[in-house]
Amino acid sequence: MARTKTENHIALFIDCDNISHRSIEGIINELSKYGVVNIRQAYGNWTKDNLKNWEDKLLEFAIKPIQQFDYSKNKNATDILMTIDAIDLLHTKDIDAFAFATSDSDFTPVVMRVQNEGIKVYGFGEKKTPKPFMAACSQFIFTEKLMSNYVAQGEEQDNISVDTRQALVRKTGKEMRQDTWLVNVLRTALEQTMDEDGWANLAGIGQYINNSTSFSPINFGYKKLSNLIYEIDLFDIYVDEETKIMSIRDKRMGSH
C-alpha cells in the first residue's frame, strides 16, 4: 500500500551554533505538515555555555544531541559531522525528505546532493542566511517568522533582536507588490500553468512554485499562498462554489 502524505518520513538536522532554540517549536510544527519528523538530531559542542538554552528543548521535542568537540579553530567540525551523517542516512534509511536548520552556507553542497536523489530538502535559517543555501533548498523558511509565539507570550523584548521583531510583521500588499522577486515568481508560475483564457488553478501554481523555487508564504507573514494572493491584489480571483477550488488570472489581462 502506498504511503499517504502524512506518513512521509522526515530527517531533521539542527546546527545549534547557527539556530536559536526559540525557533525549534515552529520548525517541528512546520515540518509536521509534510510528514513525521522521526529522526531529530542536534549538533554542537555541548560542553559550551552558549548551548545551555538548548537543553530543555532537546528533552521537550525528543531531539537527540550529537556531541562534536572543536578539533580545530579554523574548521567547524560540527558542519563536517552533520554532512557525513546526512549522506550516510541518504544511503541507509528510507527517508522521504530532509530538513536542515542552519544559517551556514557550508551545507549547500549536501543539500544539492540530496536533491540530486529526488528527495525534497526543507531549509530553515535566519534572514542572514546566504542566498546559495536558500536557493538550493526545495523550500526555505526564515526562523524569525516561526518565533512569533515568544512575543505573544510576553517574552522580554530585550531578548529578541530588532531584526526578529521586524520579521514578525506581516508584509502588506503594497510592500509585496514592490518586491520584484516575489511578483516575478507568482506571475511566472501563473504563465506556466494557465489555460488559454489566462486562468490557473492555485494548487497548480503552488506546485509549480514548489518545484522551481525555495519560496514560502510564511516568509511574508502568511500561512497559506491563498492568503498572500488575496493581499497582494495583483490577480483576479475565482472560487468555484461547489468544489471551493480557487483560480486566479493576472489583472493586467482583464484590462485588455
Backbone bond lengths (Angstrom), bond angles and torsions (degrees), N, CA, C in turn:
res aa  C-N    CA-C-N  psi(-1)  N-CA   C-N-CA  omega(-1)  CA-C   N-CA-C  phi
1 M - - - 1.477 - - 1.531 109.35 -
2 A 1.307 115.86 134.45 1.464 119.98 -179.65 1.521 110.26 -70.85
3 R 1.324 115.40 147.19 1.462 119.70 177.26 1.513 111.21 -70.10
4 T 1.309 115.84 147.54 1.445 119.90 170.54 1.521 107.43 -84.11
5 K 1.307 115.93 169.83 1.458 120.37 -176.89 1.522 111.55 -59.88
6 T 1.346 116.40 -38.93 1.451 119.35 -176.28 1.521 112.83 -74.34
7 E 1.339 117.56 -6.17 1.462 120.74 178.71 1.518 112.49 -96.39
8 N 1.318 117.58 2.62 1.453 120.25 177.86 1.527 110.46 -60.19
9 H 1.316 115.93 141.23 1.457 121.81 178.89 1.519 109.63 -99.20
10 I 1.337 116.03 127.68 1.461 121.74 -177.20 1.525 109.78 -121.08
11 A 1.332 116.13 135.44 1.464 122.11 176.35 1.526 108.75 -107.00
12 L 1.319 116.16 124.69 1.465 121.89 -177.71 1.525 110.27 -110.09
13 F 1.334 115.40 125.68 1.460 122.48 177.25 1.528 108.09 -115.06
14 I 1.335 116.85 125.93 1.462 121.54 -174.54 1.524 110.15 -117.19
15 D 1.313 115.48 123.39 1.469 122.59 175.34 1.530 106.78 -92.71
16 C 1.323 117.17 92.43 1.459 120.78 -170.83 1.525 113.88 -67.38
17 D 1.320 117.30 -17.98 1.465 120.06 176.55 1.524 111.43 -72.45
18 N 1.328 116.62 -19.66 1.466 120.15 -174.08 1.527 113.90 -124.23
19 I 1.333 116.98 12.87 1.461 121.32 179.65 1.525 109.59 -136.25
20 S 1.317 117.20 134.53 1.461 120.89 178.23 1.528 111.09 -74.02
21 H 1.321 116.26 140.88 1.463 120.90 176.78 1.520 111.59 -62.36
22 R 1.337 116.35 -22.15 1.468 120.36 -179.02 1.528 112.84 -68.00
23 S 1.322 116.70 -19.36 1.468 119.54 -174.24 1.525 113.75 -92.39
24 I 1.330 118.47 -9.73 1.461 119.59 -170.42 1.528 112.84 -65.93
25 E 1.317 118.03 -36.68 1.465 119.28 178.87 1.522 110.74 -61.39
26 G 1.325 116.67 -43.87 1.459 120.81 178.43 1.517 112.26 -64.80
27 I 1.332 116.92 -36.93 1.462 120.93 178.76 1.520 111.01 -64.30
28 I 1.332 116.32 -47.32 1.467 120.90 179.56 1.527 110.42 -62.56
29 N 1.332 116.64 -43.42 1.469 120.34 -179.87 1.519 111.28 -62.21
30 E 1.333 116.90 -40.94 1.462 120.81 -179.25 1.521 110.43 -66.81
31 L 1.323 117.87 -44.87 1.459 121.31 -179.58 1.527 112.06 -66.00
32 S 1.323 116.89 -28.52 1.460 120.75 -179.36 1.525 112.54 -66.49
33 K 1.324 116.88 -14.98 1.470 120.68 174.72 1.522 110.73 -68.94
34 Y 1.324 115.87 -25.19 1.463 120.57 -172.32 1.526 113.59 -107.76
35 G 1.312 117.75 -11.58 1.455 119.56 179.50 1.517 111.91 164.15
36 V 1.321 115.25 -165.45 1.457 122.17 -179.01 1.529 109.15 -97.63
37 V 1.328 115.63 123.26 1.462 120.13 179.37 1.530 106.80 -85.79
38 N 1.319 115.96 79.77 1.465 119.83 -172.61 1.529 113.36 -87.83
39 I 1.342 117.44 -12.29 1.459 121.20 173.35 1.523 107.62 -119.83
40 R 1.336 115.58 117.98 1.463 121.30 -177.18 1.522 108.18 -132.80
41 Q 1.321 117.01 111.19 1.459 121.01 -176.20 1.526 110.35 -130.26
42 A 1.338 115.51 131.31 1.463 122.08 -178.80 1.520 109.32 -116.42
43 Y 1.320 116.10 130.06 1.465 121.89 -172.99 1.529 111.40 -112.27
44 G 1.330 114.93 140.69 1.447 120.29 176.35 1.509 110.97 167.99
45 N 1.308 115.49 173.56 1.459 121.23 174.82 1.523 107.40 -91.38
46 W 1.316 116.28 97.64 1.464 121.51 -171.58 1.524 113.02 -74.13
47 T 1.327 117.44 -0.93 1.461 120.25 175.01 1.531 111.02 -83.17
48 K 1.317 116.68 -9.21 1.464 121.13 -177.65 1.531 111.30 -89.98
49 D 1.333 115.33 144.79 1.471 121.18 -177.45 1.526 112.53 -67.53
50 N 1.336 117.45 -26.87 1.472 118.75 -174.69 1.532 113.02 -69.49
51 L 1.332 117.62 -9.46 1.463 120.24 178.14 1.529 112.64 -104.21
52 K 1.315 117.84 5.83 1.466 121.50 -177.48 1.527 112.14 -58.53
53 N 1.341 116.84 -36.19 1.467 120.07 -178.48 1.531 112.84 -65.27
54 W 1.325 115.99 -17.22 1.461 120.25 -179.53 1.525 112.83 -79.47
55 E 1.319 117.56 -20.73 1.461 120.39 -170.74 1.529 113.26 -57.74
56 D 1.317 117.68 -47.51 1.471 120.62 179.46 1.520 111.39 -64.40
57 K 1.327 116.40 -35.81 1.464 120.42 -179.15 1.531 111.39 -67.58
58 L 1.322 116.54 -35.06 1.464 119.73 178.55 1.522 110.54 -61.24
59 L 1.321 116.56 -40.75 1.463 121.04 179.47 1.523 111.25 -73.36
60 E 1.308 116.39 -43.89 1.474 121.25 -176.30 1.527 111.86 -62.07
61 F 1.334 117.09 -38.07 1.465 120.49 -174.58 1.528 113.14 -110.96
62 A 1.317 116.45 17.67 1.471 121.88 175.51 1.531 111.73 51.66
63 I 1.318 115.19 50.38 1.464 121.78 179.98 1.529 109.19 -100.63
64 K 1.299 116.60 132.86 1.463 121.75 -179.16 1.525 109.74 -84.52
65 P 1.343 118.04 120.63 1.465 119.83 177.41 1.526 110.66 -80.27
66 I 1.309 116.15 134.62 1.460 122.27 177.81 1.526 107.66 -113.56
67 Q 1.321 116.08 114.31 1.459 120.90 -178.20 1.529 111.27 -78.35
68 Q 1.326 115.29 133.75 1.460 120.57 175.43 1.522 109.30 -141.77
69 F 1.314 117.33 112.11 1.448 121.05 177.98 1.529 110.74 -74.64
70 D 1.321 116.00 156.60 1.466 121.36 178.67 1.526 108.68 -85.99
71 Y 1.321 116.63 95.61 1.456 120.42 -177.42 1.527 112.40 -75.83
72 S 1.335 116.24 -23.83 1.461 119.65 -177.86 1.515 109.28 -143.49
73 K 1.302 116.92 143.64 1.458 120.95 179.60 1.533 111.31 -74.30
74 N 1.316 116.60 -22.34 1.462 120.41 -174.09 1.523 113.58 -99.27
75 K 1.337 117.41 -3.38 1.463 119.24 -177.23 1.523 109.42 -137.37
76 N 1.308 117.32 133.74 1.460 121.07 -178.82 1.526 109.36 -85.04
77 A 1.328 116.53 104.14 1.460 121.49 -178.66 1.515 111.88 -65.68
78 T 1.345 116.32 -28.83 1.468 120.39 179.04 1.526 110.58 -61.65
79 D 1.326 116.73 -44.41 1.465 121.25 179.22 1.522 110.82 -58.64
80 I 1.319 116.00 -44.14 1.462 120.71 -177.51 1.522 110.82 -64.89
81 L 1.341 116.75 -44.44 1.460 120.23 -179.31 1.528 111.52 -65.44
82 M 1.325 117.14 -41.21 1.458 120.24 177.71 1.522 110.97 -60.26
83 T 1.316 116.04 -42.25 1.463 120.70 179.88 1.522 111.21 -64.32
84 I 1.328 116.54 -44.64 1.465 120.20 179.35 1.526 111.02 -61.54
85 D 1.334 116.56 -46.14 1.467 120.42 -179.13 1.525 111.77 -63.37
86 A 1.339 116.58 -38.37 1.466 120.34 -179.64 1.522 110.80 -65.56
87 I 1.318 116.91 -44.09 1.464 120.50 179.61 1.527 110.92 -66.82
88 D 1.340 116.88 -40.11 1.462 120.05 176.18 1.523 110.82 -59.32
89 L 1.324 115.80 -44.19 1.465 121.15 -178.92 1.521 111.05 -65.85
90 L 1.317 115.38 -34.93 1.465 121.02 179.76 1.524 111.20 -57.64
91 H 1.319 116.57 -34.54 1.461 121.29 -174.91 1.522 114.32 -101.29
92 T 1.330 117.69 -9.03 1.465 119.03 -174.91 1.520 114.70 -118.14
93 K 1.313 118.71 -14.56 1.464 121.68 -176.55 1.522 111.06 -123.52
94 D 1.328 114.74 155.75 1.465 121.06 177.04 1.524 108.25 -89.23
95 I 1.334 116.21 85.42 1.459 122.69 -176.70 1.524 109.84 -109.97
96 D 1.331 115.74 132.28 1.466 120.82 -178.98 1.523 112.38 -89.60
97 A 1.338 116.77 -25.76 1.460 120.40 -179.54 1.520 109.86 -156.94
98 F 1.314 115.47 150.27 1.459 122.37 175.82 1.524 108.11 -112.39
99 A 1.324 116.17 153.14 1.460 121.49 174.16 1.518 108.49 -135.81
100 F 1.325 115.84 132.58 1.458 121.25 178.51 1.526 108.38 -120.65
101 A 1.324 115.81 122.13 1.457 121.47 176.76 1.521 107.87 -104.38
102 T 1.309 116.36 101.00 1.459 121.97 -177.08 1.524 109.50 -166.21
103 S 1.311 115.74 156.00 1.465 120.56 174.59 1.527 110.30 -111.91
104 D 1.330 115.04 18.93 1.463 122.23 -174.15 1.527 111.07 -103.74
105 S 1.318 116.63 124.08 1.464 121.30 -178.48 1.523 113.12 -71.51
106 D 1.344 117.58 -9.71 1.462 120.40 179.51 1.519 112.37 -62.24
107 F 1.331 117.27 -17.77 1.458 120.59 -178.63 1.534 112.73 -88.45
108 T 1.317 117.14 0.93 1.461 120.22 -179.67 1.529 112.68 -57.37
109 P 1.335 120.23 -45.75 1.472 119.43 179.73 1.523 114.01 -60.26
110 V 1.339 117.55 -41.97 1.464 118.87 -178.89 1.523 111.11 -68.44
111 V 1.336 117.27 -34.66 1.466 120.71 176.08 1.525 109.95 -62.89
112 M 1.317 116.77 -44.32 1.462 120.66 179.11 1.525 111.17 -65.11
113 R 1.331 116.74 -35.51 1.469 120.50 178.74 1.528 110.61 -65.03
114 V 1.312 116.60 -43.37 1.467 120.65 178.32 1.523 110.61 -64.65
115 Q 1.328 116.55 -41.73 1.461 121.30 178.77 1.531 111.25 -61.49
116 N 1.336 116.29 -34.18 1.461 120.08 179.18 1.521 112.73 -62.88
117 E 1.325 116.44 -21.98 1.461 121.43 177.61 1.528 111.58 -86.88
118 G 1.321 116.51 3.72 1.461 120.49 -179.92 1.512 113.70 78.53
119 I 1.331 116.73 20.66 1.460 121.79 -179.04 1.522 109.44 -106.86
120 K 1.327 116.60 133.55 1.455 120.69 -178.86 1.522 111.46 -70.52
121 V 1.328 114.57 148.11 1.455 121.08 177.14 1.525 108.95 -127.99
122 Y 1.315 115.60 120.97 1.458 121.65 175.97 1.521 108.36 -97.61
123 G 1.328 116.33 127.27 1.457 120.72 -178.98 1.518 111.37 -110.74
124 F 1.320 115.80 143.61 1.456 122.41 176.93 1.521 108.22 -135.37
125 G 1.323 116.52 130.73 1.457 119.71 179.22 1.515 110.69 -168.48
126 E 1.319 115.94 172.32 1.455 120.78 179.68 1.529 110.43 -75.13
127 K 1.321 115.38 166.77 1.467 119.45 -176.73 1.527 111.98 -64.23
128 K 1.317 116.93 -16.57 1.472 120.94 178.42 1.527 111.98 -79.01
129 T 1.330 117.98 -5.74 1.463 121.45 -177.25 1.532 110.74 -56.60
130 P 1.325 118.23 130.95 1.474 120.65 179.11 1.529 112.00 -58.40
131 K 1.312 115.83 144.12 1.463 121.36 -175.42 1.530 114.15 -62.05
132 P 1.345 120.58 -34.56 1.465 118.64 179.32 1.526 113.24 -58.35
133 F 1.323 117.15 -38.99 1.462 119.66 178.94 1.528 110.43 -68.45
134 M 1.322 116.94 -43.34 1.463 120.22 179.51 1.526 110.76 -60.85
135 A 1.324 115.86 -44.39 1.461 120.62 -177.33 1.524 112.18 -67.20
136 A 1.327 117.09 -28.25 1.468 120.50 -178.24 1.524 112.14 -72.63
137 C 1.316 117.21 -24.73 1.466 121.43 -177.16 1.529 111.36 -77.66
138 S 1.320 115.64 152.82 1.470 120.39 174.46 1.516 109.80 -65.30
139 Q 1.317 115.38 -38.49 1.462 122.48 176.58 1.513 107.45 -148.86
140 F 1.322 116.46 137.31 1.461 120.15 179.58 1.515 109.49 -127.27
141 I 1.333 116.06 132.42 1.458 121.71 -178.25 1.519 110.03 -125.07
142 F 1.320 116.54 133.08 1.453 121.45 177.07 1.526 109.62 -71.96
143 T 1.319 116.34 129.12 1.466 119.63 -178.33 1.522 111.81 -66.10
144 E 1.327 117.43 -26.02 1.465 119.29 177.33 1.523 111.14 -58.80
145 K 1.339 117.09 -30.65 1.456 121.26 -179.44 1.531 112.10 -74.96
146 L 1.319 117.10 -12.60 1.461 121.15 -177.46 1.521 112.24 -102.22
147 M 1.335 116.65 7.38 1.456 120.50 -174.03 1.520 113.92 -111.64
148 S 1.340 117.40 15.81 1.462 120.64 -176.25 1.518 112.40 -63.99
149 N 1.344 117.19 -26.49 1.459 119.47 -177.80 1.525 111.32 -64.20
150 Y 1.312 117.92 -26.29 1.461 119.52 179.24 1.528 111.07 -70.80
151 V 1.327 115.64 -33.84 1.457 119.62 176.31 1.524 109.40 -72.13
152 A 1.346 116.10 -43.39 1.457 120.86 -179.25 1.515 111.98 -62.17
153 Q 1.334 117.28 -33.07 1.446 121.37 -178.60 1.523 112.35 -84.49
154 G 1.331 116.23 3.62 1.452 119.66 174.07 1.511 115.27 82.83
155 E 1.321 117.64 22.98 1.461 119.09 177.35 1.514 109.01 -61.98
156 E 1.304 116.65 142.95 1.454 121.30 -177.23 1.524 110.97 -54.12
157 Q 1.313 114.48 130.45 1.463 119.54 -177.00 1.527 111.85 -63.37
158 D 1.341 117.60 -25.42 1.451 120.36 179.43 1.521 111.61 -64.16
159 N 1.343 116.49 -22.18 1.458 120.44 -178.32 1.522 112.59 -85.68
160 I 1.319 116.73 -5.16 1.454 120.98 -177.98 1.519 108.99 -118.84
161 S 1.306 117.01 126.92 1.455 121.47 -174.62 1.523 111.56 -67.56
162 V 1.339 115.15 161.95 1.464 120.98 177.53 1.520 110.12 -60.86
163 D 1.331 117.28 -41.74 1.464 121.41 179.86 1.524 110.86 -60.86
164 T 1.334 116.28 -40.21 1.464 119.65 -179.69 1.517 111.01 -67.60
165 R 1.324 117.55 -43.60 1.467 120.23 -179.96 1.531 110.83 -62.27
166 Q 1.339 116.56 -39.57 1.460 120.36 178.64 1.520 110.96 -66.68
167 A 1.331 116.33 -36.34 1.464 120.77 -177.46 1.518 112.19 -68.80
168 L 1.347 116.23 -22.52 1.457 119.85 -178.44 1.529 111.99 -76.71
169 V 1.327 117.46 -12.01 1.456 121.82 -178.41 1.521 109.85 -81.32
170 R 1.316 116.20 129.73 1.464 121.13 179.81 1.523 110.00 -69.85
171 K 1.323 116.42 136.60 1.458 121.50 179.28 1.526 110.03 -71.57
172 T 1.302 116.38 138.58 1.460 120.51 177.83 1.522 109.71 -81.35
173 G 1.331 115.84 166.87 1.453 120.14 177.76 1.516 111.75 -58.71
174 K 1.318 116.55 -41.18 1.462 121.00 -179.66 1.521 110.82 -63.26
175 E 1.325 116.48 -44.32 1.463 120.36 -179.89 1.527 110.87 -62.73
176 M 1.327 116.37 -40.57 1.464 119.41 -179.58 1.517 111.54 -70.64
177 R 1.323 117.90 -35.40 1.471 120.24 178.11 1.522 111.47 -66.01
178 Q 1.330 116.90 -22.89 1.456 121.29 178.58 1.531 112.14 -87.58
179 D 1.332 115.72 -4.97 1.468 120.95 178.77 1.527 108.10 -88.47
180 T 1.323 116.07 98.52 1.467 121.58 -175.29 1.528 112.34 -57.51
181 W 1.335 116.27 -41.47 1.471 120.12 -179.07 1.521 110.99 -62.13
182 L 1.318 117.32 -46.87 1.459 121.57 -178.42 1.524 111.27 -63.35
183 V 1.318 116.48 -47.25 1.462 120.65 -179.70 1.524 110.54 -60.26
184 N 1.314 116.80 -41.30 1.468 121.10 179.46 1.525 110.94 -64.92
185 V 1.335 117.42 -41.16 1.467 121.36 178.72 1.526 110.54 -60.47
186 L 1.320 116.84 -46.96 1.464 121.04 -177.47 1.526 111.79 -67.70
187 R 1.313 116.97 -44.83 1.472 119.87 -178.06 1.523 111.80 -70.14
188 T 1.314 117.45 -36.44 1.461 120.03 177.41 1.524 110.40 -64.66
189 A 1.327 116.79 -43.76 1.467 120.95 179.06 1.521 110.75 -61.99
190 L 1.314 116.46 -39.71 1.465 120.44 178.21 1.528 110.35 -64.83
191 E 1.318 116.58 -46.12 1.467 120.71 -178.67 1.528 111.83 -61.73
192 Q 1.305 116.96 -33.81 1.459 121.06 -177.12 1.529 113.31 -81.10
193 T 1.307 117.62 -14.12 1.473 120.28 -175.52 1.530 114.36 -122.17
194 M 1.332 117.97 -3.13 1.461 120.31 -173.70 1.530 112.19 -78.86
195 D 1.346 114.60 158.18 1.458 120.31 175.89 1.515 109.26 -86.26
196 E 1.327 116.81 -172.85 1.471 120.31 -174.76 1.521 112.65 -67.98
197 D 1.327 116.56 -17.00 1.465 119.85 178.09 1.524 112.71 -94.74
198 G 1.330 116.17 1.53 1.457 119.80 176.54 1.517 115.01 92.74
199 W 1.355 117.44 1.69 1.466 120.68 -178.55 1.524 110.40 -94.37
200 A 1.318 116.33 144.96 1.465 121.53 178.06 1.522 110.24 -139.89
201 N 1.315 115.63 141.34 1.452 122.39 176.19 1.525 109.58 -68.11
202 L 1.319 117.32 132.62 1.461 120.37 -176.49 1.529 111.57 -63.13
203 A 1.325 117.26 -34.16 1.460 120.11 178.71 1.529 110.52 -63.15
204 G 1.335 116.52 -40.09 1.455 120.94 177.79 1.520 111.65 -66.01
205 I 1.327 115.61 -38.71 1.464 120.60 177.17 1.519 110.13 -63.04
206 G 1.334 115.73 -45.48 1.454 120.24 179.65 1.516 111.95 -61.13
207 Q 1.331 116.57 -39.49 1.462 120.79 179.36 1.525 110.96 -66.02
208 Y 1.325 115.85 -41.83 1.471 119.74 179.07 1.533 109.88 -62.55
209 I 1.332 116.78 -43.69 1.467 120.63 179.87 1.520 110.53 -62.31
210 N 1.327 116.84 -43.31 1.465 120.53 -179.84 1.527 111.88 -62.77
211 N 1.329 115.37 -32.74 1.469 119.51 -178.43 1.528 113.14 -80.50
212 S 1.325 116.42 -18.93 1.463 118.60 -171.60 1.526 115.17 -116.39
213 T 1.333 118.04 -16.69 1.462 120.45 -177.98 1.523 110.68 -142.38
214 S 1.342 115.66 174.63 1.464 121.53 176.57 1.528 111.04 -98.75
215 F 1.324 117.12 18.92 1.466 123.42 -176.90 1.529 112.63 -60.37
216 S 1.341 115.77 141.39 1.465 122.40 168.88 1.524 108.37 -142.68
217 P 1.341 118.44 132.37 1.469 120.03 178.39 1.520 112.56 -62.42
218 I 1.319 116.99 -21.17 1.465 120.65 -179.54 1.524 110.94 -61.23
219 N 1.325 117.03 -32.96 1.464 120.15 -179.89 1.514 113.18 -66.01
220 F 1.330 116.58 -14.17 1.470 121.30 177.93 1.531 111.34 -108.34
221 G 1.335 115.94 4.53 1.465 120.32 176.54 1.507 114.97 94.64
222 Y 1.350 118.25 15.85 1.464 121.50 -177.19 1.528 110.24 -123.97
223 K 1.321 116.29 133.48 1.465 119.84 -178.77 1.520 111.77 -73.12
224 K 1.339 116.72 -30.72 1.460 120.37 -176.22 1.521 110.88 -126.13
225 L 1.322 115.78 150.56 1.454 121.10 176.60 1.521 110.69 -61.76
226 S 1.328 117.02 -37.19 1.473 120.34 -178.61 1.527 111.51 -61.12
227 N 1.326 117.36 -39.39 1.467 120.24 179.28 1.529 110.98 -65.24
228 L 1.329 115.64 -38.93 1.465 119.88 177.80 1.525 110.53 -65.44
229 I 1.337 116.92 -40.35 1.467 121.81 -179.49 1.526 110.70 -61.78
230 Y 1.320 116.77 -43.51 1.462 120.11 177.84 1.525 110.97 -60.10
231 E 1.331 116.62 -42.99 1.457 121.16 -173.21 1.524 112.64 -75.01
232 I 1.332 117.87 -36.09 1.461 119.82 -174.76 1.527 111.58 -71.49
233 D 1.339 117.08 -25.03 1.469 122.81 171.28 1.533 113.12 57.59
234 L 1.329 115.40 45.45 1.460 120.53 175.59 1.530 111.88 -110.06
235 F 1.339 116.11 -6.28 1.456 119.83 -170.27 1.534 112.63 -132.17
236 D 1.328 114.87 145.32 1.461 120.12 166.85 1.517 107.24 -72.69
237 I 1.325 116.60 142.16 1.467 120.65 -174.60 1.527 109.71 -124.83
238 Y 1.335 115.55 133.98 1.463 121.37 175.65 1.521 108.98 -131.52
239 V 1.329 116.77 128.75 1.457 122.03 177.62 1.525 108.74 -118.88
240 D 1.332 116.74 118.52 1.461 121.62 179.58 1.528 109.38 -64.77
241 E 1.343 116.62 127.53 1.467 120.78 -175.44 1.526 112.62 -63.80
242 E 1.315 117.24 -33.70 1.467 120.05 -176.86 1.525 112.06 -83.99
243 T 1.306 117.56 -49.96 1.467 120.94 -174.41 1.530 112.52 -89.35
244 K 1.338 116.62 -17.48 1.469 122.96 -176.59 1.529 112.00 65.24
245 I 1.335 116.05 15.84 1.465 120.24 178.36 1.524 109.56 -75.55
246 M 1.300 115.95 133.18 1.463 122.01 -176.76 1.524 110.22 -100.70
247 S 1.330 115.35 132.19 1.462 122.18 176.05 1.519 108.95 -125.46
248 I 1.331 116.21 151.92 1.459 119.70 179.81 1.526 110.70 -134.56
249 R 1.333 114.64 159.89 1.462 122.32 177.04 1.518 108.09 -143.99
250 D 1.303 116.14 143.83 1.462 121.07 179.56 1.529 108.88 -61.41
251 K 1.316 117.73 127.97 1.463 121.50 -179.37 1.517 112.80 -61.07
252 R 1.319 116.45 -23.97 1.469 119.77 -179.69 1.530 110.57 -66.33
253 M 1.336 118.00 -26.56 1.450 121.43 179.00 1.530 110.86 -71.46
254 G 1.314 115.65 -34.44 1.461 119.94 -179.50 1.507 113.49 -68.32
255 S 1.342 116.55 -18.20 1.458 120.09 -178.59 1.529 112.43 -87.48
256 H 1.361 114.79 -7.79 1.475 117.66 -178.89 1.517 110.65 -82.50
